[in-house]
Amino acid sequence: MINMGFADNVLKALYEDNIHITYTSLNSGRELDGVYTLKGDKRIQQQDASDTLVCWDVKNNVWQDIRKETITTWIRVIDW
């Protein structure tokens, strides 16, 4: 089971910035990655009890749901 502090940190970061997330697809088992956000007009309330994050896929312009337990790494995307 994922450390809830880890999941809380990911969610907090999504509300503040664009975040590059690497995770494992539950459907295919493949490792996937992308840049996601919940900042600005993409901010939606997440349910604390949910095991899924719903966040905006910046590149593909679609909502994506990511199971918290499948996230392997994340990092803030810094715009230079």
C-alpha positions as CSV (number, residue, x, y, z in Angstrom):
1,M,0.0,0.0,0.0
2,I,1.3,3.5,-0.8
3,N,2.3,5.8,1.9
4,M,-0.5,8.3,2.3
5,G,2.0,11.1,3.0
6,F,3.4,10.4,-0.5
7,A,-0.1,10.5,-2.1
8,D,-0.9,13.7,-0.1
9,N,2.3,15.3,-1.4
10,V,1.5,14.4,-5.0
11,L,-1.9,15.9,-4.7
12,K,-0.6,19.1,-3.0
13,A,2.0,19.5,-5.8
14,L,-0.7,19.0,-8.5
15,Y,-2.7,21.9,-7.1
16,E,0.4,24.1,-7.3
17,D,2.3,23.1,-10.5
18,N,2.6,20.8,-13.5
19,I,3.9,17.5,-12.3
20,H,5.6,14.7,-14.2
21,I,4.2,11.4,-12.9
22,T,5.4,7.9,-13.7
23,Y,3.0,5.1,-12.9
24,T,1.9,1.6,-13.8
25,S,-1.2,1.1,-15.9
26,L,-3.7,-1.3,-14.3
27,N,-5.0,-2.3,-17.7
28,S,-1.7,-3.2,-19.5
29,G,0.8,-3.4,-16.7
30,R,3.0,-1.0,-18.7
31,E,4.9,1.9,-17.1
32,L,3.3,5.2,-18.3
33,D,4.3,8.8,-17.7
34,G,3.0,12.2,-18.4
35,V,2.7,15.8,-17.2
36,Y,-0.4,16.4,-15.1
37,T,-1.9,19.3,-13.1
38,L,-4.8,20.5,-11.0
39,K,-3.8,24.2,-10.9
40,G,-5.9,27.1,-12.1
41,D,-9.1,26.3,-14.0
42,K,-8.2,22.5,-13.7
43,R,-8.6,22.5,-10.0
44,I,-11.2,19.9,-8.9
45,Q,-11.9,18.6,-5.4
46,Q,-10.5,15.1,-4.8
47,Q,-12.1,12.7,-2.3
48,D,-9.7,11.9,0.5
49,A,-10.9,8.3,0.8
50,S,-10.4,7.7,-2.9
51,D,-7.5,5.5,-4.1
52,T,-7.5,7.4,-7.4
53,L,-6.3,10.9,-8.4
54,V,-8.2,12.6,-11.2
55,C,-5.9,15.1,-12.9
56,W,-5.5,17.0,-16.2
57,D,-3.1,15.5,-18.8
58,V,-1.4,18.7,-20.0
59,K,-0.1,17.2,-23.3
60,N,-3.2,15.3,-24.4
61,N,-5.8,17.8,-23.0
62,V,-7.9,15.1,-21.2
63,W,-8.7,14.1,-17.7
64,Q,-6.8,11.1,-16.5
65,D,-7.4,8.9,-13.5
66,I,-4.3,7.4,-11.8
67,R,-4.4,4.9,-9.0
68,K,-2.3,6.3,-6.1
69,E,-0.7,3.0,-5.4
70,T,0.7,2.7,-9.0
71,I,2.7,6.0,-8.8
72,T,6.4,5.1,-8.8
73,T,7.9,8.6,-9.2
74,W,6.9,12.2,-9.5
75,I,8.7,15.5,-9.9
76,R,7.6,19.2,-10.4
77,V,8.1,20.5,-13.9
78,I,10.1,23.7,-13.8
79,D,9.5,26.2,-16.6
80,W,12.7,28.1,-17.4
